[in-house]
Amino acid sequence: MTFLLINAIACFAETDFVYNSYNKRDPFIPLVSENSKGIINTREILSTKISLQAILRSRDKSLAIVNDTVLSVGEKVPGTKIKITKISDDKVIFFYKFNEYELQLKKKFVFKPIIKEGKK
């Protein structure tokens, strides 16, 4: 009886696993070669090519003003390969060369009422 139980478990445990490697990188090839020059300065890339000037948000849509151009999620910064992937209240996430970068809005505008409550 024990032999049948072990044999039955062994039959179910042996299933063929098929790995589809289409469109996937070979994990045994190193990401860095001997000729690599090191990490690229991401601040230099983003600061020289784009400038985040404002963020506009509503319930339905978020917009960012980048390099004097109004852009939404999925659009590219004109003249670059930098694509906007997310717009939040104070930052924009960009996709560039297989990496995501975050750019914070530098200035925050605070609107205060001129007349305070209780005073006339």
Secondary structure, 3 states (H helix, E strand, C coil): CHHHHHHHHHHHHCCCCCCCCCCCCCCCCCCCCCCCCCCCCHHHHHHHHCCEEEEEECCCCEEEEECCEEEECCCECCCCCCEEEEECCCEEEEEECCEEEEEECCCCCCCCCCCCCCCC
